[in-house]
């Protein structure tokens, strides 16, 4: 196992080392200590490796991740796992704003709360939040799943496309064109699969409500011209 | 962008280290605001005395003999402590207004940065690390401190445009963001009798809170009311003689993280600013909610 101490090793050296890894690497396990809120820790990794970060991180941790499994044993600043393509990012604490923004794939698991704009413009990523999420989450969300075990803030799913949102707690308010939808068997199956993947065993799919697009903003409607 | 740090001590044992801890926090935020920096430190008040923090672009000329001139003008004992471009003039409490008037009359190029029993404010253009060193932040003691590193957007990079802004006795405010209704609000506050030193949006926010507190609100109530009256982006950290408050606008796009232990409450624009605080690993760390007033008082 490679152990990197960010109190001694410059962050750029760490990230360059991580970027050199690829499939079949003989260094599959990494531990990073003294992360001290640094930005862009383990961003841009493209290899099937495990990375454990001991401590909290700043902006953009695990950004653009492909294949890697990254665990932050602490909290994450803004933009964690932003534009993730595949792999897993897990945060044992809280995540700041726009967690998982624009993500195309993989899973982001936040064990604490996520702040505002969680999953904004998500494009295929699956996000599971054990706590609550803040306002304007899933804004313009295009595809993928957002599963929230706690509550959601104001304007959930504003201007949403086809991402699927599941919230177990209260939703403070829904954004424009976002409505509650019926839970069909395939939605229960999707939640069960995601909860299993996230290692959550004590929550039932029947406890969730589903939210998605009313599809009324998809096309320009001449009757609304005055509103623009 | 801008960076904010704040530290409110609950444990007296940490008071000798207030400056050193704030210095570490402030200099970590250098790259969020490299054009200027400032800080307010609340020290232990002396009975019957008021501190007036002065700033001058020509300190050698302006601060020379100022003690004697002001002493003569107000008919009372004053003492002076000079730190680079700033100086703290300590005057008898009942003569504070006269002293400020005398300073304005006798030294027109001197700016009054703050007045109060506890507060001292130091701010300058330059890299925050250099500004903190210039005024020996790390050697200062006190109960709470607020610092700011500025990346200017709404007004010029000048000493007076730097934060913190103080518009009332022992009050100060720092701001990350930009206000869009500050011109109108400034006009309204001028009609109420408030005076302004700059065209800066943050000074308007500080004056707004001062004005509401003059009307009888406490800091918490004034902050709550500001959510109705201020338009724009803001994360504010404010200080009063005994209090420390935090407020983020409803959109909350300006970053903020807080930490609390039995020994202190701390604020940082980023977690990086907090990593060297004592027992940070055991602190309760959280992101302040939008439109929510956080307020501590001793």
Boltz contact constraints between the chains, C-beta under 6 A:
constraints:
  - contact:
      token1: [A, 36]
      token2: [B, 275]
      max_distance: 6.0
  - contact:
      token1: [A, 37]
      token2: [B, 270]
      max_distance: 6.0
  - contact:
      token1: [A, 37]
      token2: [B, 271]
      max_distance: 6.0
  - contact:
      token1: [A, 37]
      token2: [B, 272]
      max_distance: 6.0
  - contact:
      token1: [A, 37]
      token2: [B, 275]
      max_distance: 6.0
  - contact:
      token1: [A, 56]
      token2: [B, 271]
      max_distance: 6.0
  - contact:
      token1: [A, 58]
      token2: [B, 270]
      max_distance: 6.0
  - contact:
      token1: [A, 58]
      token2: [B, 272]
      max_distance: 6.0
  - contact:
      token1: [A, 96]
      token2: [B, 287]
      max_distance: 6.0
  - contact:
      token1: [A, 115]
      token2: [B, 287]
      max_distance: 6.0
  - contact:
      token1: [A, 116]
      token2: [B, 252]
      max_distance: 6.0
